[in-house]
Amino acid sequence: MKTAAYGVQNATSPVAPMSIDRREPGPNDVLIDIEYCGICHSDIHQARNEWGGGSLYPMVPGHEIVGRVRQVGPQVSKFKPGQLVGVGCMVDSCRHCEACDEGEEQYCDHTVFTYNAKDPKHGGLTFGGYAERITVDEHFVVSVPENLDTKAVAPLLCAGITLYSPLKHWQVQPGQKVGIIGLGGLGHMGVKLAAAMGAHVVMITTSASKAADATKLGAHEVLISTQAEDLAKHASSFDLIIDTVPVAHDLNPYIGLLKRDKTIVLVGPLDPVDVHGANLITQRRHVAGSLIGGIAETQEMLDFCGKHNIVSDVEMIDANYINDAYERMLKSDVKYRFVIDINSMKA
Amino acid sequence: MKTAAYGVQNATSPVAPMSIDRREPGPNDVLIDIEYCGICHSDIHQARNEWGGGSLYPMVPGHEIVGRVRQVGPQVSKFKPGQLVGVGCMVDSCRHCEACDEGEEQYCDHTVFTYNAKDPKHGGLTFGGYAERITVDEHFVVSVPENLDTKAVAPLLCAGITLYSPLKHWQVQPGQKVGIIGLGGLGHMGVKLAAAMGAHVVMITTSASKAADATKLGAHEVLISTQAEDLAKHASSFDLIIDTVPVAHDLNPYIGLLKRDKTIVLVGPLDPVDVHGANLITQRRHVAGSLIGGIAETQEMLDFCGKHNIVSDVEMIDANYINDAYERMLKSDVKYRFVIDINSMKA
């Protein structure tokens, strides 16, 4: 079916209206009327082909999708028309490798991303959530708690799960000291989620100006990482640190904050980071990376957010504002996530 | 008591004979007649003050010590005169912190190193194993199996435990694929120990010329890390990799060799290493560091080596050859560890 969407024709064109073809729901598919779609920083990188030349055009970005089921295929068992659902970064995987078997589809070698990917099963490219509708295999659709503010749920599907997954994988317990480096789209979710898990949450930032906001979001302390006395005060005291900073930086001041045998998890840095071996060796510390979460874990995260009434802090925009939103995101001028009201596309 | 030793007076002097004062054994002390002492690369760095200016002179290096008990204090329960014993990198720690309580004295904040350290309990500096005798609290003395080639045991006390500890901490199981990067004093122990644990051992080296030696030591395969096809063939296949290379290098080709959730452990690199976040994030991989082992684990390692008849490959030297040995070590011209015959000091 023809579906209205917003996307780019090539790496230099602005985000603009276009029409795409969605498949009619097959036996296991769910057809969703999209209501809201969050804007992730990776949307900009992919739209502008900033990740090593791999972008596929035309492209409809968007992998923080919330909407209502319009229609389901005959074999769909988990969803019914009218139900509030979400779709995150993946729409398929091989389904039979070790990662898939363990519910870690995000680490499957054949993950099909929600947009900017070839769809080996159905042919063509995948198109994301800057669109009126999307058709997705039910395995990759999650149920959204009705008690939450729907429009602010969208960023949970990427930013939320990217922080929830490492907090769970590294088994954060009540009373443990957890640091979140960087207060942006990812970081603000980390503060909310870690606090709801009962951790003692420390916002680690270079900007003293962010202290008040961090505290409002639930941080118990703020560590200004450019101040030597702050670093010294917190040395060797953290059970887990999650680093959401997206650009290359020196990891060594942060590594020294970890207790023996504890881990700093990179969820933002795709660029090189400097690591001094001695900082790891002297206390058997770890640097690890983590990528979104599996589908079952994404559902668990949404249920957790429903129970604790956690959503993202969002700024709502119409579809025709996406290009402006991109420019503002590049200046970190958003608290903390732009969400597109997809109704604005239908006018 | 006055004890003959070899040491340095300052950062630029050669290793030369000197006399040092050892304490008479106190209630918990063991007085050891040293028979053999291995030469560790760190001896050179410390003798020459290459680690940030912290060296303390005069200095008697040496922390790979094997000898026989000459005398014990009245409260010593674990050792008797005549017994074959070893001393490694530590001679004391606080004894009551979390690390000490867990038998991980190497991670205590108050570890007293075997040489080049202040001794807060007894005053003065600690002096190492390039000497006829040493007095050590029994807690930091280990028993050496009599069935092993004694002179080749010495390097187990540092090089051996440095590799054994991470192999045990990361729970290497029979059949698992373990990579050892670098074939030197540390690396050759890694190959022997991992093979004895039943792992499938891969020597990872830049030098094709080392393949035959690695195989002789017990490696099942050799991966030449400068060859792209070798890296591709082994991608995402390792359960554990231990990196013994002591100089700054790019870690990224090695990180890609790890399976999901697996770890590359730095035991050699004290300098910065480059880490690309994306290589960690895409498969939730880890980079960690590890430092020698605790005393109980060092005893366990020696017992394991006794059972499996594992010792270091050594080149024996007289004490007056130490300066030449240092120069050859800087050219990697030793297979794989120099050991000083302390008898040569007594002549």
Boltz contact constraints between the chains, C-beta under 6 A:
constraints:
  - contact:
      token1: [A, 107]
      token2: [B, 260]
      max_distance: 6.0
  - contact:
      token1: [A, 107]
      token2: [B, 283]
      max_distance: 6.0
  - contact:
      token1: [A, 260]
      token2: [B, 107]
      max_distance: 6.0
  - contact:
      token1: [A, 266]
      token2: [B, 277]
      max_distance: 6.0
  - contact:
      token1: [A, 266]
      token2: [B, 280]
      max_distance: 6.0
  - contact:
      token1: [A, 269]
      token2: [B, 277]
      max_distance: 6.0
  - contact:
      token1: [A, 270]
      token2: [B, 277]
      max_distance: 6.0
  - contact:
      token1: [A, 270]
      token2: [B, 278]
      max_distance: 6.0
  - contact:
      token1: [A, 272]
      token2: [B, 274]
      max_distance: 6.0
  - contact:
      token1: [A, 272]
      token2: [B, 276]
      max_distance: 6.0
  - contact:
      token1: [A, 273]
      token2: [B, 275]
      max_distance: 6.0
  - contact:
      token1: [A, 273]
      token2: [B, 277]
      max_distance: 6.0
  - contact:
      token1: [A, 274]
      token2: [B, 272]
      max_distance: 6.0
  - contact:
      token1: [A, 275]
      token2: [B, 273]
      max_distance: 6.0
  - contact:
      token1: [A, 275]
      token2: [B, 275]
      max_distance: 6.0
  - contact:
      token1: [A, 276]
      token2: [B, 272]
      max_distance: 6.0
  - contact:
      token1: [A, 277]
      token2: [B, 266]
      max_distance: 6.0
  - contact:
      token1: [A, 277]
      token2: [B, 269]
      max_distance: 6.0
  - contact:
      token1: [A, 277]
      token2: [B, 270]
      max_distance: 6.0
  - contact:
      token1: [A, 277]
      token2: [B, 273]
      max_distance: 6.0
  - contact:
      token1: [A, 277]
      token2: [B, 289]
      max_distance: 6.0
  - contact:
      token1: [A, 278]
      token2: [B, 270]
      max_distance: 6.0
  - contact:
      token1: [A, 280]
      token2: [B, 266]
      max_distance: 6.0
  - contact:
      token1: [A, 280]
      token2: [B, 288]
      max_distance: 6.0
  - contact:
      token1: [A, 280]
      token2: [B, 289]
      max_distance: 6.0
  - contact:
      token1: [A, 281]
      token2: [B, 289]
      max_distance: 6.0
  - contact:
      token1: [A, 281]
      token2: [B, 291]
      max_distance: 6.0
  - contact:
      token1: [A, 283]
      token2: [B, 107]
      max_distance: 6.0
  - contact:
      token1: [A, 284]
      token2: [B, 290]
      max_distance: 6.0
  - contact:
      token1: [A, 286]
      token2: [B, 286]
      max_distance: 6.0
  - contact:
      token1: [A, 286]
      token2: [B, 288]
      max_distance: 6.0
  - contact:
      token1: [A, 287]
      token2: [B, 287]
      max_distance: 6.0
  - contact:
      token1: [A, 288]
      token2: [B, 280]
      max_distance: 6.0
  - contact:
      token1: [A, 288]
      token2: [B, 286]
      max_distance: 6.0
  - contact:
      token1: [A, 289]
      token2: [B, 277]
      max_distance: 6.0
  - contact:
      token1: [A, 289]
      token2: [B, 280]
      max_distance: 6.0
  - contact:
      token1: [A, 289]
      token2: [B, 281]
      max_distance: 6.0
  - contact:
      token1: [A, 290]
      token2: [B, 284]
      max_distance: 6.0
  - contact:
      token1: [A, 291]
      token2: [B, 281]
      max_distance: 6.0
